[in-house]
Amino acid sequence: MAAANVRDVAALAGVSVGTVSNVLNQSKHVSPATSQRVLAAIDELGFIRNDAARQLRVGQSRTVGFMVLDVSNPFFTDIARGVEDTLTQFNRSLLLGNSGEDAGRELGYLDLFEEQRVSGLLITPVGDVLPRLERLRSRGSPVVLVDRHENADSFSSVSVDDRLGGRLAAEHLLDTGRTSLAFLGGPASILQVADRAGGARDALASRGAAPLRVLEFDAMRAEAGRQGAEQLLALSAGERPDAVFAANDLIALGVLQGLTHAGVRVPDDIAIIGYDDISFVADAAIPISSIRQPAWEMGRAATELLMAEIDDPGAHDYRHVVFQPELVVRESTVGGGAAQAG
């Protein structure tokens, strides 16, 4: 049986198609009695409004796209919760895409978002997509960068001072007596990774410490941490670092698994600090120190910037909101002490 359409509703209610449309759009120009008749017909026929088609006819949907770097990382799901919670206040819905740190996949999702005529886009870019984002915006869909700071005044952005975060991590390890640090991260082409490593180098240089050893992997997941642990364990005792700074907490968890499985004592032999402060690290067999990012608040701030541009693009000024990272100390760097923020 074919689904009921707006003409079926109009015929059953004894009104025009335009009146049905007015009722659906909650127009004040329809009398209560007529509205009740139309709503009763909708209920009887089981009519479901094709809102997507209506939105496409007017040129734009009430959906906001969000392209995350890695949906398996709880940091990005926490940002997405902040986005979704804020969008509900603006009567907007969320369309989520996961680039998986893959530039080709990112382009595919950008095609999808453009086809869906999203009213705006939030994105943590992987590849060099700024020209493509310019095109999307020129077609009426504003863009805000998330977890990335754009220096040029071309897009609003929300980020954390990752260079400071890297410095905090390295300084904490040095303060606990560590002298040789390894940085385990994803591709240096990811700006956040480069900034975190850069901050660590700044700290080591200012203290006259040994240069940072960098191990680079294709993805920022736990498996990369386990591979990193294997590489560190293959080094001689004299070459092996006594501390690991992981570019995110998933890598830190993998390093912890790899080292403890091999009988390495954490933090006695090798200390570990991660980045993001996802919930899992506090519950690890050895709770992991981390650099905290305010993920939910980042999602909220990015959404508010985007909605300001959607609502008044002509008067919009591009803004860059930069949150400050926070050191959270746990047993993976200081032994059996209680967690503390610094």
N, C-alpha and C positions, 0 to 999 in steps of 0.2 A: 504494500500500500504506500502510495506516494505521501511524502510529508506535507502537511498543511502549509499553505503560504498566506501572505497577507491578504490576497484577494479572497481566499476562502473565509478568513476571519471577517472581512468586510461584508461578504454575502450573508453569513450567518447572523451577524449583528445588525444587518440592515442599514449600514452606513457606507460612506465612501472610503476608498483606500487611503485618502488623505487624512480622514478622521482617525483611522487606525494608527497611522503614522504619528499623528499628534498625541494620541494616547500613549504610544510607546515612548515618545520623547518627552512625556509628562508636561505637555503644553497646557497652559492655563485657559486656552480658548475652547476647551471641551467641557460640556456640562457634566456634573457628577453622575447623572443618570445614564448619559451616553457612555461615559467611561466605564461604568459598571457593566453595561451591555457588551462592550468590546472585550473587557477582561473576562467575562463569563464565556464568551465565544472562544477566546484564546485558551482558556482552561479546558473547555469541552473538546476542542480540536487537538489539544496537545501541541499547539504552535510554539516553535522555538525560533526566536529572531536570529537571522543571519547577520549578526552585528559586524562581523569581519567584512562582508560584502558592502554593507552600508558605509563603513569607515573608508574602504578603498574608493568608493564613489566620490567621497568628499576629499580624497587625496592624502589622508593620513589616518593612522590608527591611534588608539589610546594605549598602545603597548610601547614599553621602553625595552630596548635590547641591552643585554649586559654580556660582554665577552670576557670570560675569566681565563686566567692563564692555566690553571689546573684545578678542575673541580674536585679532584681527589684530595686536595690540600684543604684541611678545615679552615685555614686562614681565609681562603676565598669564599667558602660557604658562609663564614661569619660576615664577610662583607656583603654577600648577597642577601643575607637576612636583614642587614641594615638598609639595603636598597629596597627590598620588598616591603618592609615595615613602613618605610617613608612613602613609598609609592601609593599605598592604600589611602593615605591622607589626601592624595591628589586624584583619587579615583582612577588610577592607572594600574595596568597589569605588567608583569615581567616576563620577557622572553629571554631565556638563558642559553648561552652558547659556551662551549668549552674548547678553546684552541688546543689544549694539550701541549702547549709550548711548540706548536707546529705552524709555521708560517703559511703553508699551503692550506691547511685546515682553517686557519684564521680568515683567509680570503674567501673560502667557501661560505663561512658564516656571514661575512660582510655582504656577500651576494644575497643570502637569505634575508638578512635584516633590511636590505634595500628593497627586495621584492615585497616584503611585508609592510613597507613604508612605515617603519617604526617612527614614533613621534620624537625619539631621541635615542642616543646610544651612549652607554658607559663601556669603556674598554681598557684592559691592560694589554697594550700591544706587544706582539712578538717580533714581527717583521717590520720593514720600513713601509708602513701603511699610512703615514700622515697625508700624502697626496690623495689617497683613496678616501680618507676621512674628510678631507676638504670637499671632495665631490659630494659625499653624503650630506654634509652640512649645507652645501649650495642648493641641494634639492629639498631643503626644509627640515632636515633632521639634525639638530644640534648634537655635539659630541663633547663628552667630558672624559679626560684620561684619569684612570684610577690606578693607584700604586705606581705612578710615574709622574715625575715633574717635567713639564715642558717649559723650557726657558723662554722660547719665543712666545709673544702674546698672540698665539693663533688658536689655542684651545684652553679652556679652564682645566684645572687638574687638582687632584687630591693625592697626597703622597705622605710618606714618612721620611724624615731626614736619615736616609740609609747610611750615609757616610758617617754621621754621628753614631748611628747604631753599631757600625763596624768598629768604630773607635772605642765605644763603651765595652764591647765584647773583648777586644784585645787588651785594653787597659785592665779589665777585671782579671783576665788570665795572668797578666804580668804581676798584678798586685798579689796574686796567690802564690807567687814564686816560680811561675813557669818561665822558661827561657827560650823555648823553640816551638813556634806555632805553625800549624798547617791549616790552610783554608780549603774546605771542600765545598764546591759549588757547581751550578749548572754552567751553561755557556756564558762567557764573558760578554757576549752580545746582548744579554739581558741586562738592562741598565741597573736594576736593583742589585744584581750580583756584583757587577763591577764597582758600584758605590760601596757595598759592604766590604769588599776586599780592599778598596782604596782607603776606607776609614781605618781598617786594621793596619795597613801599611803606615798610615800617618802615625798611629800610636807607637808602633815598633820603632819607627825612625826617631820619634821624639824622645824615646827612652834609650836609644842606642842599642836596641836588641837585634838579634839575628834576623835576617830577611824572612819574609813570609814564604813558606812553601805552599804552592797552589796546585791542587788536584782538580781538574775540570772534567765534568761529565755531561752527557747529552741531555739529561733530565734531572729535575730536582725532587727525586723520590727516594724512598728508603733503600731501594736496591742500589742506588748510587752510593749511599752511605756504607752499605755492606762491602761494595767493591772498593771503596776508599779504605776501609779498615784492612782489607786484604793487602792493598798496596803498602800501607803503613807497616803492617806486620812483616812484609817482605824485606824491609830495610834493616840494616844492621843496627845493633843497640846504640852505636854512636851517632847514627844518622836519624834515628827515629825521633820525631817531635814528642814533647811531653804534654802538648795540648792541641785540641782540635776546635776550630771555629767552623761550624757548619752553616752554610748559607740559608738553610731553613731547618725547621724542626723535624721534618720527615727524614732529611739526610742525617740529622743528629741521632734520631732513633735507630737508623740503619747502622751507623757507626757504633753505637752502644751495643747493639746486638752482635755485630761482628767482633768487637773487642772482647766482650765478656764471654762469648762462646769460645774464644781462643785462650781464655784464662787471664786476660789482661785486667788488672785492677783499676777501676774507675772510681774516684779520680786519682788514686795513689800513683799509678803508673802514667796514665794519660787522662787529663781532664777534658771535658766536652762541654761546649756551649752551643746552643742553637739560636734560631731567629724566628720570631712570630709569636711564641708563647701560646701554641695551640693547647687544648685541654689534655691531649694525650701525654705530653711530656711531664706533667706533674704526677701522672699515674704510672709512669714507667717503673721498671724494677729498681732502677736508680734514678730518682727524679732529676730531670735535666734542667740546668740553668738555661735561660733564654733571654733574648731581647724582645720585649713586648711591643706589639703594634696594636693600636686601638681599632680593630677590624670593623666592628659594628658601627662605630662613630665615623669611620672613613666612608662606609656605604651611605650613611645618612647624609654626610656633608656633600658627597658627590651627587646624590640625587637632588638635593636642594639647589646646587649649582645648575644642574641640568634643567630643572623645572623653571628656574628663574629665566634661563635663556629661551626655553620653549614659550613661556608666557609673554615675554617681552623682548624678542630678539633685537629689535632696533635700539633699545636703550641698554643693552647688556654690555657690561665690561668683563673681560676675561680675568678670572681670579685664580690664584694658586694657593691652595690651602695645604700647609705643611705641618703635620703632627710631629710631636717629639717622641722618640723611642724611650723605653724604660728598661733598665737592667733588672731581671728577676733572678736571684741567686738561689740555687738548690744544690743537692748533694753531689751532682756530677762535677762540680768544681771546688767545693769546700768540704766534702766529706759529710758526716752525719748531722749537720746543723739544719735548723728549720729554714724554710723558704723565706726570702725577704726581697723586697723591692728596693732599688736604689736609684 
